[in-house]
Structure formats: structure tokens, C-alpha cells
Amino acid sequence: MKTQAIITTALCALLGSPQIFAQEAPPAVQEVQQAIQAGEHPFFNKSMYPDWSKLTPEQARTDSAAAMVMARHRLEAISNIKPEEATFENTFLALSHAQDELEKVQNRIYHLKTVADSDGLRQVQEELMPLWNELGAEVLANEKLWAVLRSAAAQPWVKELSPARQRYVQQVIENFHDQGADLSPEQKERKKEIEDEMSMLELEFSKNVQDSTEAWELIITDPAQLDGMSADWMDKAQEDARKHVHGDEAAPAWRIGLKASSAYEVLRHCKVEATRKACWEGTRTIGTGQYDNAPIVARIMELRRELAGLLGFKTFADLTTHRRMVGSGDNALQFVDGMMQKVKPAFDAECAQVLDFVEKRTGRVTTALNPWDRSFYLREMAEEMYSFDADSIRPYLESKRLVDGMFDIFANLYGISFTELPSQCVKPGEKPNPVAIETWHPSVKVFAVTDDRTGQHMGSFYMDLFPRSMKREGAWVMPLGYGKSGENGKHRAPHLAALVGNMTPASGDGPALFSHRDAVVLFHEFGHMMHCMLSNTELEAHAGTGVAWDFVELPSQICENWAWEPEGIASFGYHYQSGTPMPDDLAAKLKASRFFMPATSNMGQLCIAKLDLEMHMFYDEKFKGKELDAATRELLNDWQIAYTVPGNSIMRTLRHCITGGYCAGYYSYKWAEVLAADAYSRFRNEGVMNRKTGSDFRNEILSKGDSQSAAEIYRNFMGRDPNPDALLQVQGLCK
């Protein structure tokens, strides 16, 4: 949210604000405080775990209004601090807690929209967003507040603060400046107008992606059209068809939707080209037609360009990156273009290899690839090259055993324990179980993380792994609250977060059997979760994943390695029926297949990163006035395999770059992948299950959050700066 960005706070404080707002509150504030004590504002109650069933759209309106009363009161109190009275506690620390309640409202609404979207949630977010932006604009327009902070930052006592607190002072001052605190009143008003419009456009973009994904379906009544699909997939598709009132026992039907475990599995496995083509055409409906996102993208790019200029930056990419590791938009694009040039020769060779393979399989001269054939033939190539069928792994990836094994790996590496807690999804009219933690869906589980040495409860997290209607596609970790540091030798308060995914669900009475891709995604997100749970910073504002955006993927990227290593597989790879471990030769084949077509894999991500940066840097020159799909093809034509039919621009659907934190920042994935490949060399050299190395990673990377610069944190773990060629070296693409 905009107000969040302005004051660089953590997402929320679990145990409320410290006693740093000492003056007597006016009646309106006292009334809100009394209502909070009486439990009338469930969005920001003081319990660690939210009562999700009480977080209704109507309650959001009530609690948001109360939260804004509290925020304005606190901000006014800071604004009235005299220079001689200023301390870190009553200025910068007070600022970091000024909007605790409001951030909880924003955070929980956003989370619920991703896991259980509804018309009510959409409407309330659309209603409240302009009000939240208005408060953000008030903060920037508050000359008294800005004067207090500038004056406090220049006081001699700042130099006596801890390094983390000095860093926070500098970050707040820089953030205020970057967000326009020094603009004229007219410029601030225009900035607010831009942000209001962008907020609504971003909501509309997300709604279009969600609704178009839900709207499309393909109903198959002839099983021959699904030749090649597994029995398990067929059972799920038939069950899904019945849920959507298609088919019955006498005349069965199979439903294909646009969730990853449905249409995208067809594109990989179905031997019938017509069915694959229909599914590919289905994917092209996302963000098109009545859900057309192209004009929304165009307007957002224009607004971001104007916003960057207003704030004194050449491009929006410069605004986004100037305080990240990469330093500037030009540096980010240079990084991406440089990697593309390095992998281009190998990429061209791999493209020729793919076309030759398809030609031999089909008997047709093939100079270009049907887009609906790409995933199918790449899978067949991998199976032939490694004598290995990726689906042969599924019986060894039963979901519960996989999760338990993943816990075992990182319990050993980090010296922690995982405990499942009793949970309950409370339905309307149902009495909650007083010892159960409430969840938003019956399939959601809750786990606690405990430090083995101290017994400290580090944090708890929800795990929501399976797809359902009105749940956002993809996988992510959502921080829900960082606990404040303990005082007088006491433990810090525990953190709270949610790990959300859309992995392959169970079929009938059988267990959920994940694909290996599901496993890799789970390990990736679990890396983010460990970044949240093991954070141990002096300030909540520095906790967890609130690091430089091009550093945030390091813990997740490095975590993927254990999903491939035989030592990692030994913890979770057991046959779901017999209980026998995955055979060594199968684990070896899996690991060997990891870097199948590495140049192609790299180029795919680099193309998205390049498109993202070019749009945010050169929109007028390369995109304005052009059809989005055509402009995208023109930009990326030399970096993609030849296709028989052009596809849509990924910017029609990619929330990351339009509504998320990766706007002009998608390069971060590849940047962090380089860091992860380099950092993992310590584990390869010292032992992938080496507890000392794991302890160092926990203490030097995961625990530090943003309390030091990313470059300094990395050097503390590795003893040197990153090797920029580490990733390509591991993949055999350079020496």
C-alpha cells in the first residue's frame, strides 16, 4: 500500500504498539481505544492469530475507519514534537508504529482477496483504496511532520544509535524524499491523483485476470481426446466436471480449466494435438476480450512514467531500482542484456535441436513450432535424453510426506522444530473450538516453528497448498505480522505468515501426489517462509522479507536445491503405497534432468525481465500507440524460438509486473538466482546437509532481514562479493 511504502514499516505488529504515544488522546481516539479493548475491531485484535470468519467486508469498513483515526492521531503527535524533545523513540520508532492497525486491515484484506476472493472483498477494497491513498498523501503533505523528521535525523544523538537504528533513520528520510515529501503542493496533489488512478487500474487488472481464468473451460466427452493423460488426472477432471454440472455416471465428462494442474498438464502430456491446441487457445483468453488488460497496461505505464518524472527520476525503473543492489534501470537492463548475449549461442543451438526433434517425431518439415506443442515435445525430449519420465516421480511425492520431509531437512540445517497446531475453519453460526487456530478454509494447516536451543517460539505459519475457485493462481508467501523484539532478556514475539500454492490436489480418496515441479515450487516458497520465521532483527521494520527487492529471492532460490539433491530426496521421496524410498537411479536421473535445455530456461525468464524493463524505461519509444502483443513480439523476436502462431503478450496476465512488487523488477529473479547459485557453492563444498553451513546461512542471511545492506549480508556469509557467472557455470553455459 502507498502509506506503507512511505514510512517503510513492517506489515504489522502482532502485539500492538509500544508506549511511545504518551499524550492524552482526544475523545474520538479514546473511543476507538476502548472499542479495541472490548474486541470490537477484529481486524486488529491483539491475538497473534486472526479470527478470519470475523474479517468480513463490512467489518473492514468499520475497522479501517477506526484505524485511520488512530493513525492520524499518532502522526499528529509526532508532528508536534519539539526539536529539543525529539528522541528515536518518539519520532522514528513512533512513526514505524503509527499505522499498525491500518496496515493490519490492508494486509488481511489483500490476503483474503488472494485466497478467497469475493465481490464483497473487491468492492470494499475499491472503496477503501482512495481513502488509504488520501492518508498517504496527507503524510507527504504534512510539512510539520517532515520538518520534525529532518530535524531529528540531524541531531547528534543519531550517531549514538545502534547501526540498525541509524540505518532506519536514513531509510525513512530517503523514503520520504523518494515519495515526494519535497514536492510543491500542486505536485503532491497530482501525485495523489496518479496513485489513486493506478490503484484502481491495478485492481481492475487483477480482477480481469481472475475472472477470465475462471470463465474458460473445455468439456471433453470422448476420453480418446485425452490420450496420454494419467488415470489420476482423468479422475480429477471427471470429478471437476461433476462439480460444474457436466456429465454423470452414464455419460461421463472431463473438465479442463486454466489452473496449472489442469490445462497446463494437458499441454505437457496429451497426445492429441487438437486438445492441446484448444487448451493453448484457452490460455490466450486470459486478459483478453471482455477482460482486455491491454488498455489498462498502457495507462499504467503512462502513469508510472509521469510519476517517475514528478519525483525526479528519468524512468520508473530508476525510481524502482536506485536503492536496490542493481542501482539503476540502466544497470538492470545491462545485466539482463548481458546474460541474454551470453546464453544466445547455446539458446540458438537448443532451438535447432527442438525443431529437429519435432520434425523427426511428426515426419513434417518443421521450421517453426506450434505453441501448443512446445511443452509436449520438450517433455518428450527430456524423457528420451535422460531415459526418465518426470511423472514416474509422482508416486514418491505424496504431499504430507513431502512436507514432513522438507521440515526435516531444514530442521536439521537450521536447528529448529516444526509442530502442527490444531486448526479449524469456522463456518457461519458455528461455535469456534477454543483450542483451535482459525483458518480461512478447511484444507489450511497451521504450523509453529521453535528454536531447538532456546525453546523460543520463532513464529507460526499457515499452509494453503491446493487450488480452488476464487483463489489466485500461482504460489507465494504472505507475511501477516512480525513480532517485536523482546526486552530485558525476553524472547521476541513470534512472527506470522502464510504459504499459499496451487499444487496438484488429491483425487477421490487417494492422497495428493505432487509433480516434481510442485515440489520445487513448494521448496521455493518455503525459503521465503524461513526468511520470515527466522528473522531476528532489532526493529520490526527490518524483519523478514522486507529487504532489497533484488535480494529477496535469494533464500527462496537457494532452497530449491534440496528438492533436487539425493540427500534432500532421501528425506521425503518414499512411495505412497509401499513406503519404499525412491530408487537411487531414479533420483540420479531426476538430478541429471535439472538443467535440461538450460539456455532455453534462462532465456524465457530473461525475456520477461527485458520486456518488464523496456516497458518501464522506453514505453513511449517502443510501445505507445502500438498493439501490445505486436510490440512485445517486435521486442523479443530475436530471443524466442520461431512459432507458427503468435502468442499474446505476457503483460496481459503477469500480476508480478503490473500489480505486484516486481514492476520494473522482474530481473530480480535472475539476479537472485545468480546469488543463490554462488551462495549454494558453500553447501556443495561443505556438505548439502552440513548443519554448520546451515547455521551460518540462518544467522548471516535469514535472521538479518534488512538490518544491513544486502551486499554486506552476502559478504558476511560468503566472505566475498558474488561471482556474476556462478549460475551459467553451474549450468554448463560458461567456464
N, C-alpha and C positions, 0 to 999 in steps of 0.2 A: 504494500500500500504506500501511497505517496507520503503520508505522515511518518510512516516507519522509516522510509529512506532518508527523510530529513534529519532525524535525530539518531540514526544508527543504533536503535535499541535492539535487544533480543526480541524474539517473537512475543514472549510474555513471561511474567514471573509467577511461578507456581504459588508462592506463599505470600503474595501481596507485596506492597512497597514497604521499605524501611521507614522509620520515623524521621523523615527528613523534611516533612511539610508541617512545621511546628505551629504556625499561626492559627488562630481560631478561624474555623470555617464559617462562611455565611450560611444562612438558614437553608438555602437550596442544596448546598453541599452536605450539610448535616443530615438533611432528609435522605439524600442518596446513601450516605454512610450508614444510617440506621436501617435502610432497606437492604443494604448489602449484609449487614449483621443478621438481619432477620431471614436471610436466604431468599430474598425476592428477586435476585438477579443471577440466575443460574449460569449465564454465560461467563461470569467471572467470580464464581464462588471460590472459596479458599481451599476446597478439597483438591487433592492432586489430580483426581480423575473426574472428568466432566460427566454430568448426568445427561447423556446425549438425547434421551427422549424428551427432555425439557427444553432443548435448544431449538425451538420452533421459530418459524419466520416472524410471527407476531412478537415473541419474546425478544427476538433480535432487535426489533424496532424499539422496544422499551429499554432494553439493556444498552443499546447504542446511545440513546438519548442520555441515559444516566452516566454512561462512561464519558461522554463529551462534556458534561457538567464538571465531572471530576478533573478531566484533562485541562479544561480552561482555567479552573481554579488553581491548579498546580502551576501551570505556565505563568499565570499572573503573579503568583507568589515568587517565582524565580525572577520575574521581570522587575520586582520591587526590591531586590537585594542591593544594598549599598556596597560600593567598592570595598570599603573597609570591613564589611561583614562577610564578604564572599569567601567561601571555602569550596573545596572539591565536592563535599557532601551536599551543600545547599545550592550548588549550581549544576555542575555536570552530572553528578550522580542523581540528583533530583530530576534532571531532565531525562535521564535514561529510564526513570520510572513514571514520568508524568502521564503517560498514556497506557499504562499497564492494562487497565480494564478494556479500553477501546481496542487495543491490539488483540486481546483475547476474543472479543466479538468478531473482529475481522478474520482472525486466524481460524476460528471454528466454523464460521460461515463458509469460508473458502474450502476448508477441508470437507465439510458436508456436501458442498456442491460437486466435489470430485468423486465422492464415494456413494452418494445417494441424492443425485440431482432431482430437482422438482421445480414446478412452476412457481411455487411459493418462495423457494430459495432464490430463484432467478429474479423474481420481482423485488424481493426485499434488498438484494444486493444492488439492483439498479436504482432503487430509491435511496439507499444509504450512501452509495459511492460519491455522489456530488457533495453530500454533507461532510464526508470524510475528507474529500479534497479541499473543501472550504476551510476546514480546520487546519489542514496543511498550509494553505495559503495564508491563514491568519498568523501562523508561526513565522513564516517568512516575512510577513509584513510588520511583525512586532519589533519595531526599532529598539524599544526598551530592552527586550529580551536579548536581542543580538548585541546590544551595547554591553549588557551585563556579561555575556559570554566572552566577548572580545576583551573586555577589561580583565575578567578573571583569568583568561588564558595568558595574559601578560604579567601576572603577579609573580613575585619571587617564589612564593610557596609551591608553584607548579613544578619547579626544578627539584623540590624535595619529595615529590610524589614517587610512588613505585613506577618502574618502567611501563607497566601495563596501563596505569592511570595517566601517565604522560602521553602515551600513545593515544588513549581515548580522547584526551583533550584536543590533541592535534586533529584526530579524525572528525570530531564534532565541528571544529572550526572549518576544516576543509569541506565537510559535507554541507554546512550552511552556505558557504561560498558557492560550491558547485550547484546547489539547488536554487541559487538566485537571491540570497539574502541582501546582496548589494545592488540589486536591480532597482530601477525607479518604480514608483507606484504604478505607473502605466504599464511598465514591462511586467511587473508582478501580476497585474490583472490579466494581461494577455497570457502569461504562463499558466495561470489557473484555468483560463478558457481552454487552452490547449490540452491540459491534463484532464479536464472534465470530458472533453470530446474523445480523447484517446481511451479513457476508462470505459466509456460506453461502447466504443468501437471494439475494444478488446473483449468485452462481454459478448457482443454480438458475434464476433469471430468464433469464440469458443462454443457458443450456442449452435452456430451453423455446423461446426464440426460434429458436435454431439448428435444433433438432430439428423443430419444426413447419414451419419454412421448407423443410427438406429432405424432409419427409414428404409434402407435397402435390404432385400432378402431374395434368395433364389431357392425355389422349391423344386426338388427333384423327386420324381415318382418312379423313375426307372433306375434301379440300382446299377445297371450296366454303365450308366453315365458317371458313376463314381468309382470305376475300376481303379484299383491301386490304393484306395483309402483303407485304413486299418479297420478291423472289426470294432475296436474301441471307439474310433472316431465315428463310425456309422451309427453305433448305439447312441452316442451323444447327439448326433444330428437328428436322429429319429425322435429322441426324447424332446429336443428343442422344437421340432416341428409340431409335436403334440401340444406343447405349451402354447404355441402360437396358432392352435386350432387348424393344423394341417395334417391330414392322414389319420388313419386308425388301424386297428389290428388287421382288418380285412384288406385295406388298401393303404399300405404304409407310405410315408413320405419322409424326405430328408431335407432339413432346412440349413441353408448356408447364410450366415450373416457376416458382417465386416469386422468382427472381433478377431484377434490374432489367431486364436485356436480354431477358427472356422475357415474363412475364405483363404487365409494365407497358408493354411495347411493343405488346402486343395491345390493351390498354386505350386506347392512343393511336391505333392505326391500323386495327384490324379493323372492317370494315363490318357484320359480323354481330353483332347485338345479343346473341343468345343466347350467343355465345362470350365476348363482353366480360363479360356478366353472370356466367358461370361463373368467369372469372378473378377478377373482383371478389370473388365469394363465396370463392374460394380464398384471397385475401389476408386474409379475415376469420378464417381458421383459425389464423393466427399468434398464438400466445399465448392460445389458447382450447382448449376441450375437454379432452383428456387433458394438454394443455400449458398449462393455465389459469394465467395470471400474475396475475389479479385479486387472489386472496388474498395472494400474495407482495407485490404493490404495497401492499396495505392494511397488512400487518405492517411493511414497511419504513417506511412513513410514520409509523406509531405509534412505531417505534423511533427514528426521526430526531427526532421531536418530543420524546421523552423525553431523548435525548442533548443536544439544544439546551438544554432546561431545566436539565439537570445541569450544563452548562457556563456557565450564567448568561445565556442568550440567550432572548429572547421567542419566537422562532421559528427553525426550521432555516435559513430564508432569511437571517435576521440573522446567524447563525453563518457562513454561506457568504459573505456579501457585505460584511461590515463592514470588511474590509481590501482590498476591490476599489474600482475607480473609482466605482461607484454608491453605495457607503457603507452601505446598509441594504436589507432586504427591502422596506420601505415605499417607499423611493426607486425601487427596481427596478420595483415594481408600478405606481407612479405614472408612471414612464417608459413602460411598456407600455400602460397605460390611456390615457395622453395621446396616444400615437401612434394607438391604435385610434380614439379620438374624432376625430382629425384626418383619418383616411382613411375614416371611416364614410360620409360623404355620397357620395364617389366610389365606394366599395365597393357601396353600395346601387344606384347607377346602373349599375355593371358587372353586378351580378346580374340586374337587369331586362333588360339588353342580352343576356345569355347566354340567359335564358328565352325572350326574343323570337326569338332566332336558332334555338333548338331547335324552337320552335313552327313557325317557317317551314320548317325543314328536314323536319320529321316530319309536318306537317299536323295535329298533335294539340294541343289546348289544353294549355299547359304552365305550371302554376303552381308546380311543384316539379321538381327534376332527379333523374333516375335516377343514383345514384352511379357506376354503371358506364359512364355516358355522358359524364361530366364531361370527362375528358381527351380523349376523341374529338372532342367538339364544340368545346372550347377550341382544339384544334389546327386544326380546320376554320375556325374564326373567324379565327385568326391568318393562315392561308393566304389567306383571302378578303380580309382587311383590308390585307395587305401584298403581295398577289399573289406569294406566296412559300411554297414547300413546304420545310419545315425539312430533309426528307430529301434535297433537292437539294444540300445542303451536304456530305453524307457522302463523295461521290467525291473531295472536296478535303481530306478529313481522314484520310488514311492515317496509321496510328498512328506509324510510325517517322518520317515526315516531320514530323508534328505535334510529336513530342518534340524532334527536332532543331531545328525552327523555334523552339520555346519556349526551348530552350537559347540559341539565337542572340539572341533578344530580351533575355534577362536577362544574357547575357554582355556585350552592349553596354551595357546600363544600369548594371551593377554592376562592370564591369571584371574579369571572371573568365572562366575557360575550363572546359569540361566534356570529360572523356575517358572513354570506355567502357573498363572494365578486363576482362581475361579472367576468366571465371567458370565454375563447374562445380557441378552438383548431384550430390553423391556418393551413390551407391546402396550398400546393404549389400554388403560384400565387394569393393567397387571401390576401386582404389588412387587416391588423390587426385592431381591434377595439381599439382605443387609451385608452379607459377607462376600458378595459377588461384585466385580467391577463391571459397570455397564458398558456395552458396546453398541454400535450402530447397526449391526447385522449379526444374525446367529452364527455365521461362519467365522467371525472375527475372534481371534485368540489374543490373550494378554500375557506378556512375559516380564519378569523382573530380572535385572542384572545386578549381581552382587560381587563386590571385590573380595577375592579369596583371603587376602592377607588381613584386611581390616574389618571385614564383615559389613562394610558400608553398602547401603542400597544406592547404587550409582544412578539407576533410572529404570523406567518401565516403558514398554512399547507394545502397541497393538500390531497384529499381523493380519492383513486382509488380502488373501492371495488369489481369489478366484473371480472370474468375470460375472457380471450380472447386468441386467437392464439399468440404465441411468447411472452407470459407473463409468468414469472416464477410462479410455483405453490407455495402455502403457503401464509403467511402473515408476514409483517414486517413493521418497521418504519425506514425510511432513513433520517438522518439529512442532510440537504442541506446547512446549514450555521448558525453559531452562531454569534449574533450581539455583537459588542464590548461595553464595559461599557461606560456610559456617563461621561462627565467631567463637572466640575463647576455646579453641581446640575442638569444637564440634564439627561433625561431618557436614558437608554441603548438602543442600536439599536435592532430592533426586530429580532427574530430567524426565521428560515425557515426549514421545514421538510416535508416529505411525508409519509402518512399512506397508505399502499398497502395491498390488500387482494384478495381473490378469493371466495367470498361469493356467495350464491345461487342467480342467476340472475332472472330478470323478465321473464315471459312467455307471448308472444303476447302483448296485450295492458294492461294487468294487472300489478300491482306493484310487486316488488321483495319481496317475503316473506321468511325471513331468518329462518333457523333452529335455535334451541337454541344454538347448538354448534357454528354456525356462530356468534351469539350474544356474546358468551363467548370469541371467538377469537377477535372480534371487541373491546370488553372492554379491553382485554389483551393488544392489540396493542395501544389502547388509553392511557393506563397507561404509555407506553413508550413515547407517544406523549406529555403527560403532563410533563414528565421529561424533554423533550426538550423545550417546550414552557415556562415553569415556572422557568427555570434556571436563576439564578441571581448571577453569580459569578464575582469576580474581574477580572479574566483572562478568555479569551475565551478558552484557553487550558483546563480549568477545567469545561467547560459548559456541561450541558445536560447529555447524556448517557455515557460520557467518564469516567465512574467510574470503580472500580474493577469489573472484569467480573462476579464474583460470587455474586455481589451486584446488577447488572444491571437489573435483573429480578424482584426485589422486587416491584418497582412501578407498573409493569405490572401484576404480580401475585395477588397483593392485590386488584387491580382494578376489577378483575374478580368477586369479591364478590357481587358487586351491580347488576350483571346480574342474580343473584340467589335470592337476598333478596326481600321479598314482597314490602319493601319500595322503592327499586330500580325499580321493575317491575311496580309499580304504576306510574312511570314517562314515561314509554314507551309502556306498554302492553295494547294496545287498538285494538279491532277488525278492520281490514282494511276496512270492508264494513259498519258495523253498528256503529262503533265508541265506542262501549261499552267496559268498562275495563275488563281485564282478571278476571274471577271469582276467589274469594278468595280460594276456594277449589282447583282450578287448579294450582294457584300459590303455594299453600302449598304442593301439590303433586310434583310439579317441584322441590321445595327446598328439599323435603324429598328424591328425587331421586339423589341428587347431589353426595352423597358418596356411590352410588351403586357399589358393588364389589371394595371397596377402596384398598384392598391388591393387587388385580389384576392390578388396575390402577397404583399404586405405582411401582409394580414390573416391569411393562412394561418400564417405564422411567428409573428405576434403571438398568435394563438390558442394555439399550443403554449406560448409563453412565459408567457402568462397562466395556462394550466392548470398548468404546472410550478410557478409561484409560489404560486398559490392552494392547491394541494395541500400545499405545504411550509409554508404560513402558516396556513391555515384548514381543515386536514383534518377536525378534529372537527366544525366547524360546517357544512361543505358536502359532506363525502364519507363520513364514518364511518357505518356501518350502511346505506349505500345501495349499490345495484348500480353498479359502476364506470362502465359505459357510459352508464347513465341519468344519473348525477351529472355526467358530462362534458358530455352534451348540454344539461342544465339550465344549466350554467355558460356554455356557448358558443353557445347557441341564437340569440341576437340578433346574433351576429358571423359567422354562416355562411349560405351560400345554403340555401334550402329544399330538402331531399331527400325523395324518395318513400319511401326505406327508410333507417332509421337505421344508422349505422356503429358500429364498435367504438371504444372509447377508444384513442387512440394510445399511452397509457401502458401498454398491454398489450405493446407491442413496442419502445418507444423506449429503447434502452440508454443513450443520452445522459443521460437524466434519472433513470434508476434505478440503473445500474451505473457510469456514466461521470462525467466531471468537470463535467457540466452540470446536476447535481442543484441545483435552485433557481438555475440559472444559464443557462437556455436563452435568457433575454433578451439574453445576451451577443452572440448572433449579430446581432440588430438593432442593439444598442448599437454594436458594432464596424462594422456596415455604415454607420451614420451617420458614424463616424470616417473610414471608408475613402472615402466619397463626398466628404467635406470635404477629406481629405488629397489625393485624386486631382485636386482642383481645381488644385493646383500643376502637375501634369503637363499638364492641359488648357491651362493658361495659358502654360507654359514649353516645351511640346512633349512628346508622349507617349513619344518616343524620346530625350528630352534626357538626355545622359549626366551632366550636372552635377546635374540633379534626381534622377536615379537614384543617383548617388554620395551625395547628401545623404540620401536615403532609406536607403541601406545604412548610412551612418555614424551617422545620428541615430536610426534606428528598429531596423534589423535587427541591428546589431552590439552594441547596448546591453543586450539581454536584460532582466533585472530589476535591473540595477545602479543604476538611478534609478527614481523613481516614474513610472508610465505618463503621468500628466498632464505631468510635467516633460519626458519624452521627446517627447511630442506637441508641446509648445510649442517645443522645440528645432528641430523640423522645420518647423512651420508659422509660428512667430513669434507665435502667439496661441492662445487656447483654441478648442475645437471650436465650429462652428456647428451647433446642435442640429437645425436644419431642412434641413441640407445634402442629405440623402437625398431627402426629399419634394420639394425644389426641383428636383433633377436629374430626378426622375420626373414633374415637372409637376403634383404634387399640392398644392403650396402656393407662394406667392410668396416 
